[in-house]
Amino acid sequence: MDQTVSNPFLVPSDNPLLLCFSHLRWDFVFQRPQHLMTRAAAGYTVVFFEEPVFEPVQIPLLRRKAVAPGLEVVTPILPHHNSGIDVDRAIAILLEYLVAGIEHDQLVTWYYTPMALKFTAALQEDVCVYDCMDELSAFKNAPPELERLEEQLFGKADVVFTGGMSLYESKRSRHPCVHAFPSSIETAHFHQARAPQADPADQQSIAHPRVGFFGVIDERLDIDLVARTAAAMPAVQFVTIGPVVKIDPATLPAGPNIHWLGAKRYAELPRYMAGWDVGWMPFALNEATRYISPTKTPEFLAGGLPVVSTAIVDVVQTYGRRGLVEIADTGSMPAALGTALRKGRGDMAKVDTFLSGMSWDTTWSAMHDLLKPAKVLRHPGFRSLVDHV
């Protein structure tokens, strides 16, 4: 008799198991990990393994939530008093039991954070992926051991993906199989913003013209630029959507034409964008933004908005040089926004031609094709044959 069938804790599956270790929570902002893991679930049993939370529980446990067919979000729940190495050991034990309870004949580990190496050493994966979507070591409050653990992850991974071309150039010499997969888009979703529609309730009373931004509000956003630009353009309303993290909300600029509407669901974004006249990306130019490839760039464009951005390298090289996004510095931002407002939503043919080659479906398919030979890449003699392009 097959003893695994009689195990009441075993989850049956005909698919390989994909364990995704993320520093971003599933319900935070719907972005790259969510787009890719949702698609991966068509052919894998996907477990999106979050960082732990500490609650008044007696023993460590796992909180499990199915969010889509074939996709489960798992969160370690640890007692408040756990700390240091005890935390990593507790998570490692929980993870061991989790993997043992999911029937699979192949294991793929997919890392968004090198910090997960602290509790995954015992895993015997068939394929290891490092999807480096950001330069996490440059972010505010980055753990001091992050760079050391990333070096270990480069040694462990079979294939490395990067979230943009700047990251690719930065990482390509550190591993023999690095592939760039810049931010992509669900075009049809954001095309909804091109159709006239009623404003959401919290945007209805805001006058036009409107300049809008959506995304995480943290040290990457130049809040001084937001304040100066809004002061220089009192007749323009500046609408910002997104959660505030790592910075004090009390430091956000206030004014009669500045509107912080808070976090919104991914499904709601096109409706808000439909009521904007220009999309802007007032990113600070600092270490935290040096390697970013903002997903909102193609999303703004798909929504039919003219876009103005500060000089983020990947935005300049991919969109600015093609005339798809206007690049402005802190001094020229009001003038650039004024020009964009006067031009309005123009001919979208050039934008649509560019975006036609982009989709998260295409990105996942290309990534998946690279996973198929990845097990072979574990043979050290084969690595010299890998195409670095």
Secondary structure, DSSP 8 states (H G I E B T S, - for coil): --HHHH-TT-B--SS-EEEEE-SS-TTT---HHHHHHHHHTTTSEEEEE---EEES-SS-EEEEEEEETTEEEEEEEEETT--THHHHHHHHHHHHHHHHTB--S-EEEEES-GGGGGS-TT---SEEEEEE-S-GGGSTT--TTHHHHHHHHHHH-SEEEESSHHHHHHHGGGSSSEEE------HHHHHGGGS-----TTTTT--SSEEEEES-BSTTB-HHHHHHHHHH-TTSEEEEES-B-SS-GGGS---TTEEE-----GGGHHHHHTT-SEEEE-B--SGGGTT---THHHHHHHTT--EEE---HHHIIIIITTTSSEE--TTTHHHHHHHHHHH-S---HHHHHHHTT--HHHHHHHHHHHHTTTTGGGSGGGGGG----
